[in-house]
Amino acid sequence: MFLDELTPFVQELTAHPVAFLGGLTSGLLRLSLADDPVKSWLQNQGVAPTAAADGFDRASSRNGGPQSISID
């Protein structure tokens, strides 16, 4: 049962090991693609930042964090 849950994890790891481990490392270190060291490195590699990543950063900075709601 536990092995069934790990199967997609192992399949992605074996299919694209460098990309998977890079994404896992950046997630663990909480690196953002919009931050300067990562963004400049990606530009030097010839990778253009995606519009979805930029839109997410702008939307999250506009909201300013958690908001309160009232329920009647």
C-alpha positions as CSV (number, residue, x, y, z in Angstrom):
1,M,0.0,0.0,0.0
2,F,2.8,2.4,0.9
3,L,4.6,1.5,-2.3
4,D,1.6,2.5,-4.4
5,E,1.8,6.0,-3.1
6,L,5.5,6.3,-3.9
7,T,5.1,5.0,-7.5
8,P,4.4,8.5,-9.1
9,F,7.3,10.0,-7.1
10,V,9.8,7.3,-8.4
11,Q,8.5,7.5,-12.0
12,E,9.1,11.2,-12.1
13,L,12.5,10.8,-10.5
14,T,13.6,8.2,-13.0
15,A,12.2,10.0,-16.0
16,H,13.8,13.5,-15.4
17,P,16.3,13.2,-12.5
18,V,18.0,16.5,-12.9
19,A,14.8,18.5,-13.3
20,F,13.1,16.7,-10.5
21,L,15.9,17.1,-8.0
22,G,16.3,20.7,-9.0
23,G,12.6,21.4,-8.3
24,L,12.7,19.4,-5.1
25,T,15.8,21.3,-3.9
26,S,14.3,24.7,-4.8
27,G,11.1,23.8,-3.0
28,L,12.9,22.7,0.1
29,L,15.0,25.8,0.2
30,R,11.8,27.9,-0.7
31,L,13.5,29.6,-3.7
32,S,11.4,31.7,-5.9
33,L,11.9,32.0,-9.7
34,A,11.4,35.7,-9.4
35,D,14.2,36.3,-6.9
36,D,17.4,37.7,-8.3
37,P,19.9,34.9,-8.0
38,V,17.6,32.3,-9.5
39,K,16.1,34.7,-12.0
40,S,19.5,35.8,-13.3
41,W,20.8,32.3,-13.5
42,L,17.7,31.2,-15.5
43,Q,18.2,34.1,-17.9
44,N,21.9,33.1,-18.4
45,Q,20.7,29.5,-19.1
46,G,18.4,30.9,-21.8
47,V,15.2,30.1,-20.0
48,A,12.5,32.8,-20.1
49,P,10.4,33.1,-16.9
50,T,6.8,32.1,-17.4
51,A,4.0,34.5,-17.2
52,A,2.2,32.3,-14.6
53,A,5.1,32.7,-12.1
54,D,5.1,36.5,-12.6
55,G,1.4,36.8,-12.3
56,F,1.4,34.8,-9.1
57,D,4.0,37.0,-7.5
58,R,2.2,40.1,-8.4
59,A,-1.2,38.8,-7.2
60,S,0.3,37.7,-3.8
61,S,2.0,41.0,-3.3
62,R,-1.2,42.9,-4.1
63,N,-3.2,41.1,-1.5
64,G,-0.8,41.7,1.3
65,G,-1.4,38.5,3.1
66,P,-4.4,36.9,4.9
67,Q,-7.7,38.8,4.8
68,S,-10.6,38.6,7.3
69,I,-14.1,37.7,6.3
70,S,-17.4,38.0,8.1
71,I,-20.0,35.2,8.1
72,D,-23.6,36.1,8.9
